[in-house]
Amino acid sequence: MTTEEELVKHLDQVNTVVSEYLKGNDPTQISKDLAIPRQRVAAYIDEWKTMASDNAAIRARAETYRDWE
């Protein structure tokens, strides 16, 4: 697998975790639902928060997503 493919896979997984997080699920529940270790779920959420804090478009999307649910 190329580095680019690995990056895409990683970001897809981060997106899946964050989608559940924005629905109001906590890391423990996300971990159980997606069969991902809780520590990794927490790391993905932290990574997303860091990315979102530096990007107004990501924050706006998250706010829209929360309003849409």
CHARMM internal coordinates of N, CA and C (Angstrom, degrees):
IC EDIT
DIST 1 N 1 CA 1.4544
DIST 1 CA 1 C 1.5320
ANGL 1 N 1 CA 1 C 107.91
DIST 1 C 2 N 1.3109
ANGL 1 CA 1 C 2 N 116.31
DIHE 1 N 1 CA 1 C 2 N 134.27
DIST 2 N 2 CA 1.4592
ANGL 1 C 2 N 2 CA 120.09
DIHE 1 CA 1 C 2 N 2 CA -179.77
DIST 2 CA 2 C 1.5198
ANGL 2 N 2 CA 2 C 111.04
DIHE 1 C 2 N 2 CA 2 C -77.08
DIST 2 C 3 N 1.3060
ANGL 2 CA 2 C 3 N 114.76
DIHE 2 N 2 CA 2 C 3 N 164.46
DIST 3 N 3 CA 1.4588
ANGL 2 C 3 N 3 CA 120.05
DIHE 2 CA 2 C 3 N 3 CA 178.61
DIST 3 CA 3 C 1.5235
ANGL 3 N 3 CA 3 C 110.95
DIHE 2 C 3 N 3 CA 3 C -59.64
DIST 3 C 4 N 1.3176
ANGL 3 CA 3 C 4 N 116.37
DIHE 3 N 3 CA 3 C 4 N -39.48
DIST 4 N 4 CA 1.4604
ANGL 3 C 4 N 4 CA 120.37
DIHE 3 CA 3 C 4 N 4 CA 179.34
DIST 4 CA 4 C 1.5257
ANGL 4 N 4 CA 4 C 111.20
DIHE 3 C 4 N 4 CA 4 C -63.81
DIST 4 C 5 N 1.3214
ANGL 4 CA 4 C 5 N 116.62
DIHE 4 N 4 CA 4 C 5 N -42.64
DIST 5 N 5 CA 1.4702
ANGL 4 C 5 N 5 CA 120.81
DIHE 4 CA 4 C 5 N 5 CA 178.59
DIST 5 CA 5 C 1.5260
ANGL 5 N 5 CA 5 C 110.58
DIHE 4 C 5 N 5 CA 5 C -64.75
DIST 5 C 6 N 1.3202
ANGL 5 CA 5 C 6 N 116.81
DIHE 5 N 5 CA 5 C 6 N -38.53
DIST 6 N 6 CA 1.4647
ANGL 5 C 6 N 6 CA 120.60
DIHE 5 CA 5 C 6 N 6 CA 178.00
DIST 6 CA 6 C 1.5218
ANGL 6 N 6 CA 6 C 110.96
DIHE 5 C 6 N 6 CA 6 C -65.36
DIST 6 C 7 N 1.3271
ANGL 6 CA 6 C 7 N 116.61
DIHE 6 N 6 CA 6 C 7 N -39.97
DIST 7 N 7 CA 1.4569
ANGL 6 C 7 N 7 CA 120.91
DIHE 6 CA 6 C 7 N 7 CA 178.00
DIST 7 CA 7 C 1.5174
ANGL 7 N 7 CA 7 C 110.82
DIHE 6 C 7 N 7 CA 7 C -63.43
DIST 7 C 8 N 1.3215
ANGL 7 CA 7 C 8 N 116.96
DIHE 7 N 7 CA 7 C 8 N -45.18
DIST 8 N 8 CA 1.4695
ANGL 7 C 8 N 8 CA 121.33
DIHE 7 CA 7 C 8 N 8 CA 179.44
DIST 8 CA 8 C 1.5302
ANGL 8 N 8 CA 8 C 110.00
DIHE 7 C 8 N 8 CA 8 C -61.50
DIST 8 C 9 N 1.3206
ANGL 8 CA 8 C 9 N 117.28
DIHE 8 N 8 CA 8 C 9 N -43.80
DIST 9 N 9 CA 1.4678
ANGL 8 C 9 N 9 CA 121.04
DIHE 8 CA 8 C 9 N 9 CA 178.96
DIST 9 CA 9 C 1.5284
ANGL 9 N 9 CA 9 C 110.38
DIHE 8 C 9 N 9 CA 9 C -62.14
DIST 9 C 10 N 1.3300
ANGL 9 CA 9 C 10 N 116.16
DIHE 9 N 9 CA 9 C 10 N -43.52
DIST 10 N 10 CA 1.4664
ANGL 9 C 10 N 10 CA 120.83
DIHE 9 CA 9 C 10 N 10 CA 179.26
DIST 10 CA 10 C 1.5252
ANGL 10 N 10 CA 10 C 110.74
DIHE 9 C 10 N 10 CA 10 C -61.38
DIST 10 C 11 N 1.3218
ANGL 10 CA 10 C 11 N 116.49
DIHE 10 N 10 CA 10 C 11 N -48.61
DIST 11 N 11 CA 1.4647
ANGL 10 C 11 N 11 CA 119.94
DIHE 10 CA 10 C 11 N 11 CA -178.64
DIST 11 CA 11 C 1.5290
ANGL 11 N 11 CA 11 C 111.91
DIHE 10 C 11 N 11 CA 11 C -65.92
DIST 11 C 12 N 1.3169
ANGL 11 CA 11 C 12 N 117.80
DIHE 11 N 11 CA 11 C 12 N -33.52
DIST 12 N 12 CA 1.4654
ANGL 11 C 12 N 12 CA 120.77
DIHE 11 CA 11 C 12 N 12 CA 174.49
DIST 12 CA 12 C 1.5249
ANGL 12 N 12 CA 12 C 110.55
DIHE 11 C 12 N 12 CA 12 C -62.06
DIST 12 C 13 N 1.3245
ANGL 12 CA 12 C 13 N 115.74
DIHE 12 N 12 CA 12 C 13 N -42.21
DIST 13 N 13 CA 1.4586
ANGL 12 C 13 N 13 CA 119.33
DIHE 12 CA 12 C 13 N 13 CA -179.57
DIST 13 CA 13 C 1.5358
ANGL 13 N 13 CA 13 C 110.50
DIHE 12 C 13 N 13 CA 13 C -68.47
DIST 13 C 14 N 1.3323
ANGL 13 CA 13 C 14 N 116.96
DIHE 13 N 13 CA 13 C 14 N -41.19
DIST 14 N 14 CA 1.4653
ANGL 13 C 14 N 14 CA 120.47
DIHE 13 CA 13 C 14 N 14 CA 175.69
DIST 14 CA 14 C 1.5244
ANGL 14 N 14 CA 14 C 109.18
DIHE 13 C 14 N 14 CA 14 C -58.62
DIST 14 C 15 N 1.3250
ANGL 14 CA 14 C 15 N 117.54
DIHE 14 N 14 CA 14 C 15 N -45.33
DIST 15 N 15 CA 1.4603
ANGL 14 C 15 N 15 CA 121.81
DIHE 14 CA 14 C 15 N 15 CA -179.73
DIST 15 CA 15 C 1.5250
ANGL 15 N 15 CA 15 C 111.81
DIHE 14 C 15 N 15 CA 15 C -61.27
DIST 15 C 16 N 1.3251
ANGL 15 CA 15 C 16 N 116.71
DIHE 15 N 15 CA 15 C 16 N -41.84
DIST 16 N 16 CA 1.4648
ANGL 15 C 16 N 16 CA 120.60
DIHE 15 CA 15 C 16 N 16 CA 178.92
DIST 16 CA 16 C 1.5267
ANGL 16 N 16 CA 16 C 110.66
DIHE 15 C 16 N 16 CA 16 C -62.88
DIST 16 C 17 N 1.3152
ANGL 16 CA 16 C 17 N 116.88
DIHE 16 N 16 CA 16 C 17 N -45.46
DIST 17 N 17 CA 1.4712
ANGL 16 C 17 N 17 CA 121.52
DIHE 16 CA 16 C 17 N 17 CA 179.68
DIST 17 CA 17 C 1.5238
ANGL 17 N 17 CA 17 C 110.24
DIHE 16 C 17 N 17 CA 17 C -63.24
DIST 17 C 18 N 1.3170
ANGL 17 CA 17 C 18 N 116.52
DIHE 17 N 17 CA 17 C 18 N -47.04
DIST 18 N 18 CA 1.4691
ANGL 17 C 18 N 18 CA 120.30
DIHE 17 CA 17 C 18 N 18 CA -177.24
DIST 18 CA 18 C 1.5209
ANGL 18 N 18 CA 18 C 110.99
DIHE 17 C 18 N 18 CA 18 C -66.33
DIST 18 C 19 N 1.3145
ANGL 18 CA 18 C 19 N 117.88
DIHE 18 N 18 CA 18 C 19 N -34.94
DIST 19 N 19 CA 1.4731
ANGL 18 C 19 N 19 CA 120.00
DIHE 18 CA 18 C 19 N 19 CA 176.20
DIST 19 CA 19 C 1.5208
ANGL 19 N 19 CA 19 C 110.47
DIHE 18 C 19 N 19 CA 19 C -58.44
DIST 19 C 20 N 1.3184
ANGL 19 CA 19 C 20 N 116.31
DIHE 19 N 19 CA 19 C 20 N -43.36
DIST 20 N 20 CA 1.4720
ANGL 19 C 20 N 20 CA 120.40
DIHE 19 CA 19 C 20 N 20 CA 177.25
DIST 20 CA 20 C 1.5256
ANGL 20 N 20 CA 20 C 111.20
DIHE 19 C 20 N 20 CA 20 C -67.01
DIST 20 C 21 N 1.3138
ANGL 20 CA 20 C 21 N 115.91
DIHE 20 N 20 CA 20 C 21 N -39.71
DIST 21 N 21 CA 1.4695
ANGL 20 C 21 N 21 CA 121.34
DIHE 20 CA 20 C 21 N 21 CA 179.32
DIST 21 CA 21 C 1.5275
ANGL 21 N 21 CA 21 C 110.60
DIHE 20 C 21 N 21 CA 21 C -61.73
DIST 21 C 22 N 1.3331
ANGL 21 CA 21 C 22 N 116.53
DIHE 21 N 21 CA 21 C 22 N -42.81
DIST 22 N 22 CA 1.4609
ANGL 21 C 22 N 22 CA 120.34
DIHE 21 CA 21 C 22 N 22 CA -179.99
DIST 22 CA 22 C 1.5255
ANGL 22 N 22 CA 22 C 112.51
DIHE 21 C 22 N 22 CA 22 C -69.74
DIST 22 C 23 N 1.3189
ANGL 22 CA 22 C 23 N 116.97
DIHE 22 N 22 CA 22 C 23 N -19.41
DIST 23 N 23 CA 1.4654
ANGL 22 C 23 N 23 CA 120.84
DIHE 22 CA 22 C 23 N 23 CA 175.05
DIST 23 CA 23 C 1.5213
ANGL 23 N 23 CA 23 C 111.02
DIHE 22 C 23 N 23 CA 23 C -77.64
DIST 23 C 24 N 1.3471
ANGL 23 CA 23 C 24 N 116.29
DIHE 23 N 23 CA 23 C 24 N -8.69
DIST 24 N 24 CA 1.4575
ANGL 23 C 24 N 24 CA 120.49
DIHE 23 CA 23 C 24 N 24 CA 178.19
DIST 24 CA 24 C 1.5142
ANGL 24 N 24 CA 24 C 114.24
DIHE 23 C 24 N 24 CA 24 C 104.92
DIST 24 C 25 N 1.3184
ANGL 24 CA 24 C 25 N 117.58
DIHE 24 N 24 CA 24 C 25 N 2.84
DIST 25 N 25 CA 1.4620
ANGL 24 C 25 N 25 CA 120.37
DIHE 24 CA 24 C 25 N 25 CA 178.80
DIST 25 CA 25 C 1.5229
ANGL 25 N 25 CA 25 C 110.18
DIHE 24 C 25 N 25 CA 25 C -76.84
DIST 25 C 26 N 1.3208
ANGL 25 CA 25 C 26 N 116.63
DIHE 25 N 25 CA 25 C 26 N 142.32
DIST 26 N 26 CA 1.4622
ANGL 25 C 26 N 26 CA 119.95
DIHE 25 CA 25 C 26 N 26 CA 178.26
DIST 26 CA 26 C 1.5287
ANGL 26 N 26 CA 26 C 110.02
DIHE 25 C 26 N 26 CA 26 C -87.22
DIST 26 C 27 N 1.3313
ANGL 26 CA 26 C 27 N 117.23
DIHE 26 N 26 CA 26 C 27 N 163.47
DIST 27 N 27 CA 1.4714
ANGL 26 C 27 N 27 CA 120.21
DIHE 26 CA 26 C 27 N 27 CA -177.00
DIST 27 CA 27 C 1.5293
ANGL 27 N 27 CA 27 C 114.68
DIHE 26 C 27 N 27 CA 27 C -55.05
DIST 27 C 28 N 1.3156
ANGL 27 CA 27 C 28 N 117.53
DIHE 27 N 27 CA 27 C 28 N -35.25
DIST 28 N 28 CA 1.4607
ANGL 27 C 28 N 28 CA 119.87
DIHE 27 CA 27 C 28 N 28 CA 179.52
DIST 28 CA 28 C 1.5245
ANGL 28 N 28 CA 28 C 110.79
DIHE 27 C 28 N 28 CA 28 C -64.78
DIST 28 C 29 N 1.3214
ANGL 28 CA 28 C 29 N 116.69
DIHE 28 N 28 CA 28 C 29 N -45.28
DIST 29 N 29 CA 1.4690
ANGL 28 C 29 N 29 CA 120.62
DIHE 28 CA 28 C 29 N 29 CA 179.47
DIST 29 CA 29 C 1.5271
ANGL 29 N 29 CA 29 C 110.94
DIHE 28 C 29 N 29 CA 29 C -66.19
DIST 29 C 30 N 1.3290
ANGL 29 CA 29 C 30 N 116.65
DIHE 29 N 29 CA 29 C 30 N -41.92
DIST 30 N 30 CA 1.4640
ANGL 29 C 30 N 30 CA 120.62
DIHE 29 CA 29 C 30 N 30 CA 178.44
DIST 30 CA 30 C 1.5229
ANGL 30 N 30 CA 30 C 109.66
DIHE 29 C 30 N 30 CA 30 C -60.20
DIST 30 C 31 N 1.3144
ANGL 30 CA 30 C 31 N 116.02
DIHE 30 N 30 CA 30 C 31 N -43.36
DIST 31 N 31 CA 1.4595
ANGL 30 C 31 N 31 CA 121.59
DIHE 30 CA 30 C 31 N 31 CA 179.37
DIST 31 CA 31 C 1.5256
ANGL 31 N 31 CA 31 C 111.07
DIHE 30 C 31 N 31 CA 31 C -58.05
DIST 31 C 32 N 1.3045
ANGL 31 CA 31 C 32 N 116.35
DIHE 31 N 31 CA 31 C 32 N -45.10
DIST 32 N 32 CA 1.4679
ANGL 31 C 32 N 32 CA 120.66
DIHE 31 CA 31 C 32 N 32 CA 179.64
DIST 32 CA 32 C 1.5262
ANGL 32 N 32 CA 32 C 111.35
DIHE 31 C 32 N 32 CA 32 C -67.51
DIST 32 C 33 N 1.3243
ANGL 32 CA 32 C 33 N 116.64
DIHE 32 N 32 CA 32 C 33 N -44.91
DIST 33 N 33 CA 1.4646
ANGL 32 C 33 N 33 CA 120.94
DIHE 32 CA 32 C 33 N 33 CA -176.73
DIST 33 CA 33 C 1.5315
ANGL 33 N 33 CA 33 C 112.70
DIHE 32 C 33 N 33 CA 33 C -65.97
DIST 33 C 34 N 1.3308
ANGL 33 CA 33 C 34 N 116.42
DIHE 33 N 33 CA 33 C 34 N -37.75
DIST 34 N 34 CA 1.4606
ANGL 33 C 34 N 34 CA 120.40
DIHE 33 CA 33 C 34 N 34 CA -175.02
DIST 34 CA 34 C 1.5257
ANGL 34 N 34 CA 34 C 113.58
DIHE 33 C 34 N 34 CA 34 C -101.47
DIST 34 C 35 N 1.3287
ANGL 34 CA 34 C 35 N 116.87
DIHE 34 N 34 CA 34 C 35 N -1.13
DIST 35 N 35 CA 1.4700
ANGL 34 C 35 N 35 CA 121.80
DIHE 34 CA 34 C 35 N 35 CA -179.51
DIST 35 CA 35 C 1.5283
ANGL 35 N 35 CA 35 C 111.85
DIHE 34 C 35 N 35 CA 35 C 56.24
DIST 35 C 36 N 1.3380
ANGL 35 CA 35 C 36 N 114.37
DIHE 35 N 35 CA 35 C 36 N 45.51
DIST 36 N 36 CA 1.4634
ANGL 35 C 36 N 36 CA 122.27
DIHE 35 CA 35 C 36 N 36 CA 176.75
DIST 36 CA 36 C 1.5274
ANGL 36 N 36 CA 36 C 106.33
DIHE 35 C 36 N 36 CA 36 C -120.12
DIST 36 C 37 N 1.3275
ANGL 36 CA 36 C 37 N 118.38
DIHE 36 N 36 CA 36 C 37 N 137.92
DIST 37 N 37 CA 1.4708
ANGL 36 C 37 N 37 CA 119.16
DIHE 36 CA 36 C 37 N 37 CA 178.33
DIST 37 CA 37 C 1.5332
ANGL 37 N 37 CA 37 C 111.41
DIHE 36 C 37 N 37 CA 37 C -55.13
DIST 37 C 38 N 1.3416
ANGL 37 CA 37 C 38 N 115.58
DIHE 37 N 37 CA 37 C 38 N 140.73
DIST 38 N 38 CA 1.4601
ANGL 37 C 38 N 38 CA 120.93
DIHE 37 CA 37 C 38 N 38 CA -176.26
DIST 38 CA 38 C 1.5280
ANGL 38 N 38 CA 38 C 111.91
DIHE 37 C 38 N 38 CA 38 C -57.63
DIST 38 C 39 N 1.3270
ANGL 38 CA 38 C 39 N 117.18
DIHE 38 N 38 CA 38 C 39 N -38.95
DIST 39 N 39 CA 1.4690
ANGL 38 C 39 N 39 CA 120.03
DIHE 38 CA 38 C 39 N 39 CA 179.30
DIST 39 CA 39 C 1.5249
ANGL 39 N 39 CA 39 C 111.17
DIHE 38 C 39 N 39 CA 39 C -60.35
DIST 39 C 40 N 1.3190
ANGL 39 CA 39 C 40 N 116.64
DIHE 39 N 39 CA 39 C 40 N -39.10
DIST 40 N 40 CA 1.4655
ANGL 39 C 40 N 40 CA 120.28
DIHE 39 CA 39 C 40 N 40 CA 179.26
DIST 40 CA 40 C 1.5223
ANGL 40 N 40 CA 40 C 110.07
DIHE 39 C 40 N 40 CA 40 C -69.17
DIST 40 C 41 N 1.3340
ANGL 40 CA 40 C 41 N 117.13
DIHE 40 N 40 CA 40 C 41 N -39.62
DIST 41 N 41 CA 1.4675
ANGL 40 C 41 N 41 CA 120.76
DIHE 40 CA 40 C 41 N 41 CA 177.16
DIST 41 CA 41 C 1.5271
ANGL 41 N 41 CA 41 C 109.41
DIHE 40 C 41 N 41 CA 41 C -59.18
DIST 41 C 42 N 1.3206
ANGL 41 CA 41 C 42 N 116.34
DIHE 41 N 41 CA 41 C 42 N -47.36
DIST 42 N 42 CA 1.4686
ANGL 41 C 42 N 42 CA 120.52
DIHE 41 CA 41 C 42 N 42 CA 179.79
DIST 42 CA 42 C 1.5298
ANGL 42 N 42 CA 42 C 110.68
DIHE 41 C 42 N 42 CA 42 C -61.93
DIST 42 C 43 N 1.3206
ANGL 42 CA 42 C 43 N 117.37
DIHE 42 N 42 CA 42 C 43 N -39.78
DIST 43 N 43 CA 1.4675
ANGL 42 C 43 N 43 CA 120.91
DIHE 42 CA 42 C 43 N 43 CA 178.84
DIST 43 CA 43 C 1.5245
ANGL 43 N 43 CA 43 C 110.89
DIHE 42 C 43 N 43 CA 43 C -65.04
DIST 43 C 44 N 1.3259
ANGL 43 CA 43 C 44 N 117.35
DIHE 43 N 43 CA 43 C 44 N -40.18
DIST 44 N 44 CA 1.4661
ANGL 43 C 44 N 44 CA 120.70
DIHE 43 CA 43 C 44 N 44 CA 178.23
DIST 44 CA 44 C 1.5273
ANGL 44 N 44 CA 44 C 110.72
DIHE 43 C 44 N 44 CA 44 C -63.83
DIST 44 C 45 N 1.3203
ANGL 44 CA 44 C 45 N 116.70
DIHE 44 N 44 CA 44 C 45 N -41.68
DIST 45 N 45 CA 1.4684
ANGL 44 C 45 N 45 CA 120.63
DIHE 44 CA 44 C 45 N 45 CA 179.02
DIST 45 CA 45 C 1.5285
ANGL 45 N 45 CA 45 C 109.83
DIHE 44 C 45 N 45 CA 45 C -64.64
DIST 45 C 46 N 1.3265
ANGL 45 CA 45 C 46 N 116.82
DIHE 45 N 45 CA 45 C 46 N -43.99
DIST 46 N 46 CA 1.4696
ANGL 45 C 46 N 46 CA 120.12
DIHE 45 CA 45 C 46 N 46 CA 177.91
DIST 46 CA 46 C 1.5279
ANGL 46 N 46 CA 46 C 111.10
DIHE 45 C 46 N 46 CA 46 C -62.29
DIST 46 C 47 N 1.3241
ANGL 46 CA 46 C 47 N 116.20
DIHE 46 N 46 CA 46 C 47 N -41.81
DIST 47 N 47 CA 1.4688
ANGL 46 C 47 N 47 CA 120.85
DIHE 46 CA 46 C 47 N 47 CA 178.50
DIST 47 CA 47 C 1.5262
ANGL 47 N 47 CA 47 C 109.87
DIHE 46 C 47 N 47 CA 47 C -60.71
DIST 47 C 48 N 1.3267
ANGL 47 CA 47 C 48 N 116.17
DIHE 47 N 47 CA 47 C 48 N -44.86
DIST 48 N 48 CA 1.4603
ANGL 47 C 48 N 48 CA 120.55
DIHE 47 CA 47 C 48 N 48 CA 179.87
DIST 48 CA 48 C 1.5282
ANGL 48 N 48 CA 48 C 110.82
DIHE 47 C 48 N 48 CA 48 C -63.59
DIST 48 C 49 N 1.3346
ANGL 48 CA 48 C 49 N 117.18
DIHE 48 N 48 CA 48 C 49 N -42.33
DIST 49 N 49 CA 1.4683
ANGL 48 C 49 N 49 CA 120.34
DIHE 48 CA 48 C 49 N 49 CA 179.16
DIST 49 CA 49 C 1.5211
ANGL 49 N 49 CA 49 C 110.54
DIHE 48 C 49 N 49 CA 49 C -60.22
DIST 49 C 50 N 1.3271
ANGL 49 CA 49 C 50 N 116.82
DIHE 49 N 49 CA 49 C 50 N -39.84
DIST 50 N 50 CA 1.4589
ANGL 49 C 50 N 50 CA 120.75
DIHE 49 CA 49 C 50 N 50 CA 178.16
DIST 50 CA 50 C 1.5299
ANGL 50 N 50 CA 50 C 110.37
DIHE 49 C 50 N 50 CA 50 C -64.49
DIST 50 C 51 N 1.3213
ANGL 50 CA 50 C 51 N 116.24
DIHE 50 N 50 CA 50 C 51 N -45.70
DIST 51 N 51 CA 1.4685
ANGL 50 C 51 N 51 CA 119.63
DIHE 50 CA 50 C 51 N 51 CA 178.48
DIST 51 CA 51 C 1.5259
ANGL 51 N 51 CA 51 C 110.51
DIHE 50 C 51 N 51 CA 51 C -62.99
DIST 51 C 52 N 1.3214
ANGL 51 CA 51 C 52 N 116.61
DIHE 51 N 51 CA 51 C 52 N -42.18
DIST 52 N 52 CA 1.4646
ANGL 51 C 52 N 52 CA 120.96
DIHE 51 CA 51 C 52 N 52 CA -176.70
DIST 52 CA 52 C 1.5208
ANGL 52 N 52 CA 52 C 111.43
DIHE 51 C 52 N 52 CA 52 C -68.13
DIST 52 C 53 N 1.3257
ANGL 52 CA 52 C 53 N 117.71
DIHE 52 N 52 CA 52 C 53 N -34.54
DIST 53 N 53 CA 1.4596
ANGL 52 C 53 N 53 CA 120.07
DIHE 52 CA 52 C 53 N 53 CA -178.91
DIST 53 CA 53 C 1.5190
ANGL 53 N 53 CA 53 C 111.54
DIHE 52 C 53 N 53 CA 53 C -66.12
DIST 53 C 54 N 1.3307
ANGL 53 CA 53 C 54 N 116.88
DIHE 53 N 53 CA 53 C 54 N -23.49
DIST 54 N 54 CA 1.4585
ANGL 53 C 54 N 54 CA 121.67
DIHE 53 CA 53 C 54 N 54 CA -179.78
DIST 54 CA 54 C 1.5250
ANGL 54 N 54 CA 54 C 112.88
DIHE 53 C 54 N 54 CA 54 C -98.77
DIST 54 C 55 N 1.3329
ANGL 54 CA 54 C 55 N 117.98
DIHE 54 N 54 CA 54 C 55 N 3.79
DIST 55 N 55 CA 1.4515
ANGL 54 C 55 N 55 CA 119.38
DIHE 54 CA 54 C 55 N 55 CA -172.20
DIST 55 CA 55 C 1.5251
ANGL 55 N 55 CA 55 C 110.46
DIHE 54 C 55 N 55 CA 55 C -142.13
DIST 55 C 56 N 1.3219
ANGL 55 CA 55 C 56 N 115.76
DIHE 55 N 55 CA 55 C 56 N 110.65
DIST 56 N 56 CA 1.4672
ANGL 55 C 56 N 56 CA 120.91
DIHE 55 CA 55 C 56 N 56 CA -178.60
DIST 56 CA 56 C 1.5233
ANGL 56 N 56 CA 56 C 111.93
DIHE 55 C 56 N 56 CA 56 C -63.88
DIST 56 C 57 N 1.3279
ANGL 56 CA 56 C 57 N 118.57
DIHE 56 N 56 CA 56 C 57 N -32.73
DIST 57 N 57 CA 1.4702
ANGL 56 C 57 N 57 CA 121.59
DIHE 56 CA 56 C 57 N 57 CA -179.66
DIST 57 CA 57 C 1.5267
ANGL 57 N 57 CA 57 C 110.46
DIHE 56 C 57 N 57 CA 57 C -65.90
DIST 57 C 58 N 1.3216
ANGL 57 CA 57 C 58 N 117.58
DIHE 57 N 57 CA 57 C 58 N -40.33
DIST 58 N 58 CA 1.4695
ANGL 57 C 58 N 58 CA 120.56
DIHE 57 CA 57 C 58 N 58 CA 178.61
DIST 58 CA 58 C 1.5274
ANGL 58 N 58 CA 58 C 109.88
DIHE 57 C 58 N 58 CA 58 C -65.95
DIST 58 C 59 N 1.3253
ANGL 58 CA 58 C 59 N 116.95
DIHE 58 N 58 CA 58 C 59 N -43.02
DIST 59 N 59 CA 1.4761
ANGL 58 C 59 N 59 CA 119.77
DIHE 58 CA 58 C 59 N 59 CA 178.80
DIST 59 CA 59 C 1.5204
ANGL 59 N 59 CA 59 C 110.47
DIHE 58 C 59 N 59 CA 59 C -61.69
DIST 59 C 60 N 1.3236
ANGL 59 CA 59 C 60 N 117.28
DIHE 59 N 59 CA 59 C 60 N -42.99
DIST 60 N 60 CA 1.4658
ANGL 59 C 60 N 60 CA 121.14
DIHE 59 CA 59 C 60 N 60 CA -179.67
DIST 60 CA 60 C 1.5185
ANGL 60 N 60 CA 60 C 110.61
DIHE 59 C 60 N 60 CA 60 C -63.60
DIST 60 C 61 N 1.3225
ANGL 60 CA 60 C 61 N 117.13
DIHE 60 N 60 CA 60 C 61 N -40.91
DIST 61 N 61 CA 1.4626
ANGL 60 C 61 N 61 CA 121.02
DIHE 60 CA 60 C 61 N 61 CA 178.91
DIST 61 CA 61 C 1.5273
ANGL 61 N 61 CA 61 C 110.46
DIHE 60 C 61 N 61 CA 61 C -63.27
DIST 61 C 62 N 1.3250
ANGL 61 CA 61 C 62 N 116.79
DIHE 61 N 61 CA 61 C 62 N -42.36
DIST 62 N 62 CA 1.4613
ANGL 61 C 62 N 62 CA 120.56
DIHE 61 CA 61 C 62 N 62 CA 179.63
DIST 62 CA 62 C 1.5254
ANGL 62 N 62 CA 62 C 110.63
DIHE 61 C 62 N 62 CA 62 C -63.98
DIST 62 C 63 N 1.3265
ANGL 62 CA 62 C 63 N 117.10
DIHE 62 N 62 CA 62 C 63 N -42.11
DIST 63 N 63 CA 1.4579
ANGL 62 C 63 N 63 CA 120.22
DIHE 62 CA 62 C 63 N 63 CA 179.05
DIST 63 CA 63 C 1.5220
ANGL 63 N 63 CA 63 C 110.94
DIHE 62 C 63 N 63 CA 63 C -64.74
DIST 63 C 64 N 1.3287
ANGL 63 CA 63 C 64 N 117.05
DIHE 63 N 63 CA 63 C 64 N -41.18
DIST 64 N 64 CA 1.4614
ANGL 63 C 64 N 64 CA 121.69
DIHE 63 CA 63 C 64 N 64 CA 177.71
DIST 64 CA 64 C 1.5255
ANGL 64 N 64 CA 64 C 110.07
DIHE 63 C 64 N 64 CA 64 C -63.55
DIST 64 C 65 N 1.3290
ANGL 64 CA 64 C 65 N 116.61
DIHE 64 N 64 CA 64 C 65 N -42.64
DIST 65 N 65 CA 1.4597
ANGL 64 C 65 N 65 CA 121.37
DIHE 64 CA 64 C 65 N 65 CA -179.89
DIST 65 CA 65 C 1.5180
ANGL 65 N 65 CA 65 C 110.42
DIHE 64 C 65 N 65 CA 65 C -61.04
DIST 65 C 66 N 1.3283
ANGL 65 CA 65 C 66 N 117.08
DIHE 65 N 65 CA 65 C 66 N -44.35
DIST 66 N 66 CA 1.4693
ANGL 65 C 66 N 66 CA 120.64
DIHE 65 CA 65 C 66 N 66 CA 179.48
DIST 66 CA 66 C 1.5272
ANGL 66 N 66 CA 66 C 110.54
DIHE 65 C 66 N 66 CA 66 C -63.04
DIST 66 C 67 N 1.3245
ANGL 66 CA 66 C 67 N 116.90
DIHE 66 N 66 CA 66 C 67 N -41.19
DIST 67 N 67 CA 1.4720
ANGL 66 C 67 N 67 CA 120.77
DIHE 66 CA 66 C 67 N 67 CA 179.90
DIST 67 CA 67 C 1.5237
ANGL 67 N 67 CA 67 C 110.98
DIHE 66 C 67 N 67 CA 67 C -66.89
DIST 67 C 68 N 1.3377
ANGL 67 CA 67 C 68 N 116.01
DIHE 67 N 67 CA 67 C 68 N -34.57
DIST 68 N 68 CA 1.4505
ANGL 67 C 68 N 68 CA 121.77
DIHE 67 CA 67 C 68 N 68 CA -177.18
DIST 68 CA 68 C 1.5196
ANGL 68 N 68 CA 68 C 111.34
DIHE 67 C 68 N 68 CA 68 C -70.14
DIST 68 C 69 N 1.3111
ANGL 68 CA 68 C 69 N 117.29
DIHE 68 N 68 CA 68 C 69 N -36.19
DIST 69 N 69 CA 1.4678
ANGL 68 C 69 N 69 CA 121.83
DIHE 68 CA 68 C 69 N 69 CA -178.80
DIST 69 CA 69 C 1.4948
ANGL 69 N 69 CA 69 C 106.88
DIHE 68 C 69 N 69 CA 69 C -68.18
END
COOR INIT
IC SEED 1 N 1 CA 1 C
IC BUILD
